[in-house]
Amino acid sequence: MELASAIASDISGICGGVFSIQIVPPGWIHFELTHSTLATWLQSLIVVISGGEGAQESRKLLARGAGGDEGTIDAPSPMPNSLFAVQYAHARCYSLVLLAHREGLIKLREPVANSSPAFWSVIAPNPIPWLTSDGALRLNHPDERRLIAELVQMVDNIECPDVSGSVKWEKVALNLSQAFEKFWSNCRIWGEVKITSPELAQARLGLLMATQSVLKYVLEENLGVFAPLEL
């Protein structure tokens, strides 16, 4: 336990604001991302800061491996039946975000009706209200947490070149689409939630935008199929 405490102390000194660290018997060190770090990461998945470093960093996050062409695709590929659920999840996320924009729950900069953005340009709320006034993540439902976990796993697979060659992209994409379906079934955005907890509704919409951006990249870049806007 003393050795674990010494290691944890050193790590806390290096990245204390990124992880919360807990030591448990017989000497395991448990790491957990702080809520503020997780909120910043989720925000980076969805928002383009026009002309600034934020846009460049966001593009780097999901455009790596795209051969210098940031997320573009030459022509739609046929849609394999096995990937229908993934493509449906992408189209559903896209349509729900545009619906929220039309109803004034969020405000987007010139959403384009016939193309799917790699990243969203959000005017308001900006940033997305991921955190409460106490600094806690609003997204506490088990299905919200599962969807976040699948996003973390997917982006890790994209960002780690040593792992990418062995990733079964169809399987991990299906896992993400299934997590989205559970989230959408059990975590409401409209109705009472929109009226009584608009910040929670906006945080859930932010999660939809992050999911759409990641699904678009994986469909087009890793699976070589079209990311449809409607099915």
C-alpha positions in Angstrom: 0.0 0.0 0.0 2.9 2.4 0.7 4.3 1.8 -2.8 0.9 2.4 -4.3 0.5 5.6 -2.3 3.9 6.8 -3.5 3.0 6.1 -7.1 -0.4 7.7 -6.8 1.2 10.8 -5.2 3.6 11.2 -8.1 0.8 10.7 -10.7 -1.4 13.2 -8.9 1.4 15.8 -9.1 1.7 15.3 -12.9 -2.0 15.2 -13.9 -4.0 15.9 -10.8 -6.7 17.8 -12.6 -7.3 15.0 -15.1 -7.8 12.0 -13.0 -9.2 11.3 -9.5 -7.1 8.5 -7.9 -8.1 6.0 -5.3 -6.0 3.3 -3.7 -7.8 0.1 -2.6 -6.4 -3.0 -0.9 -4.2 -4.9 -1.5 -2.6 -2.0 -3.4 -4.6 -1.4 -6.6 -4.7 2.1 -8.0 -8.0 3.1 -9.5 -8.1 6.0 -12.0 -11.2 7.9 -13.0 -11.5 10.9 -15.3 -12.7 14.0 -13.5 -16.0 15.3 -14.6 -14.5 18.5 -15.9 -12.0 16.5 -18.1 -14.8 14.3 -19.4 -16.9 17.4 -20.2 -14.0 19.0 -22.1 -13.4 15.8 -24.1 -17.1 15.4 -25.0 -17.2 19.1 -26.1 -14.1 18.5 -28.3 -16.0 15.8 -30.2 -18.8 18.0 -31.4 -17.7 21.7 -31.7 -15.7 23.5 -34.3 -14.4 26.8 -33.2 -14.2 28.7 -36.5 -10.7 29.6 -37.6 -9.1 28.7 -34.3 -7.0 26.0 -32.8 -10.1 24.3 -31.5 -11.2 23.5 -35.1 -7.7 22.1 -35.9 -7.6 19.9 -32.8 -11.2 18.6 -33.4 -10.3 17.7 -37.0 -7.2 15.9 -35.8 -9.2 13.9 -33.4 -11.3 12.1 -36.0 -9.5 12.8 -39.3 -6.3 10.9 -38.6 -5.8 8.2 -41.2 -8.0 10.0 -43.7 -5.1 10.5 -46.2 -5.1 14.3 -45.7 -8.8 14.6 -46.8 -10.6 15.5 -43.6 -13.5 13.2 -43.5 -14.6 13.4 -47.1 -15.8 10.4 -49.1 -15.8 10.2 -52.9 -19.1 8.3 -53.4 -21.6 6.4 -51.4 -21.0 2.7 -51.1 -23.7 0.0 -51.0 -25.2 -0.5 -47.6 -24.4 -4.0 -46.2 -27.4 -5.3 -44.3 -25.2 -6.1 -41.3 -24.4 -2.4 -40.9 -28.0 -1.2 -41.2 -28.2 -0.6 -37.4 -25.1 1.5 -37.4 -26.3 3.6 -40.4 -29.7 4.0 -38.8 -28.2 5.2 -35.6 -26.2 7.8 -37.5 -29.3 9.0 -39.4 -31.4 9.1 -36.2 -28.8 11.2 -34.4 -28.6 13.6 -37.3 -32.3 14.1 -37.6 -32.8 14.5 -33.8 -30.1 17.3 -33.6 -31.8 19.1 -36.5 -35.2 18.8 -34.9 -33.8 20.3 -31.7 -32.4 23.2 -33.7 -35.7 23.8 -35.4 -37.5 23.8 -32.0 -35.0 26.2 -30.5 -33.6 23.8 -27.9 -30.1 24.4 -29.4 -28.9 26.9 -32.0 -26.6 25.7 -34.8 -24.7 27.8 -37.4 -26.3 27.3 -40.8 -27.1 23.5 -40.6 -26.9 22.0 -44.1 -29.9 19.9 -44.9 -28.2 17.5 -47.4 -24.8 16.8 -45.7 -23.7 15.3 -42.5 -21.1 17.4 -40.6 -18.0 15.8 -39.2 -18.4 18.3 -36.4 -21.2 20.6 -35.4 -20.9 24.3 -35.1 -23.0 25.2 -32.1 -23.9 28.8 -31.4 -25.9 28.2 -28.2 -25.5 26.8 -25.7 -21.8 27.0 -26.1 -20.3 25.1 -24.3 -22.9 22.4 -23.9 -24.0 22.4 -20.2 -22.4 19.1 -19.4 -21.8 20.1 -15.8 -24.1 21.2 -13.0 -23.3 24.4 -11.0 -21.4 22.1 -8.6 -19.2 20.8 -11.3 -20.8 17.3 -11.5 -21.6 15.7 -14.9 -25.3 15.9 -15.6 -25.2 12.6 -17.5 -25.7 10.0 -14.7 -28.2 7.6 -16.1 -26.6 4.1 -16.7 -27.5 4.3 -20.4 -25.8 7.7 -20.7 -22.7 6.3 -19.0 -22.7 3.3 -21.2 -22.9 5.4 -24.4 -20.0 7.6 -23.1 -18.0 4.5 -22.4 -18.5 3.2 -25.9 -17.5 6.6 -27.3 -14.3 6.5 -25.3 -13.5 3.0 -26.5 -14.2 3.9 -30.1 -12.1 7.0 -30.1 -9.3 5.1 -28.3 -9.4 2.5 -31.2 -9.2 5.4 -33.8 -6.4 7.2 -32.0 -4.1 4.2 -31.2 -2.3 3.1 -34.4 -0.9 0.0 -32.6 -4.4 -1.2 -32.0 -6.3 -0.1 -35.1 -5.1 -3.0 -37.3 -6.7 -5.6 -35.0 -10.0 -3.8 -34.3 -13.1 -5.4 -35.5 -14.7 -2.2 -36.7 -18.1 -3.6 -37.5 -18.4 -5.1 -34.0 -17.4 -1.9 -32.2 -19.6 0.2 -34.4 -22.6 -2.1 -33.6 -21.8 -1.8 -29.9 -21.9 2.0 -30.2 -25.2 1.9 -32.2 -26.7 -0.4 -29.6 -25.6 1.9 -26.8 -27.3 4.7 -28.6 -30.5 2.8 -29.0 -30.6 2.0 -25.2 -29.8 5.7 -24.5 -32.6 6.9 -26.8 -35.1 4.5 -25.4 -34.5 5.4 -21.7 -33.2 9.0 -21.7 -35.8 11.5 -22.8 -35.0 14.9 -24.3 -38.4 16.3 -25.2 -41.6 16.5 -23.2 -41.2 17.0 -19.5 -37.4 17.0 -19.5 -37.2 19.8 -22.1 -39.6 21.9 -19.9 -38.3 21.2 -16.4 -34.6 20.4 -17.1 -33.6 22.1 -20.3 -29.8 21.9 -19.4 -30.2 18.1 -19.1 -31.9 18.0 -22.4 -29.1 20.0 -24.0 -26.5 17.8 -22.5 -28.2 14.7 -23.9 -28.3 16.5 -27.3 -24.6 17.1 -27.0 -24.2 13.3 -26.5 -26.2 12.7 -29.6 -23.9 15.1 -31.6 -20.8 13.4 -30.3 -22.2 10.0 -31.2 -23.1 11.2 -34.7 -19.7 12.6 -35.4 -17.9 9.4 -34.3 -20.3 7.2 -36.2 -19.8 9.2 -39.4 -16.1 8.8 -39.2 -16.2 5.1 -38.5 -18.7 4.4 -41.2 -16.9 6.3 -43.9 -13.2 5.9 -42.9 -13.1 2.5 -41.3 -16.0 0.6 -42.8 -16.0 2.3 -46.2 -19.7 2.8 -46.4 -22.0 5.8 -46.7 -23.2 7.6 -43.5 -26.8 8.3 -44.5 -28.9 11.2 -43.3 -32.2 9.3 -43.5 -33.3 5.7 -44.0 
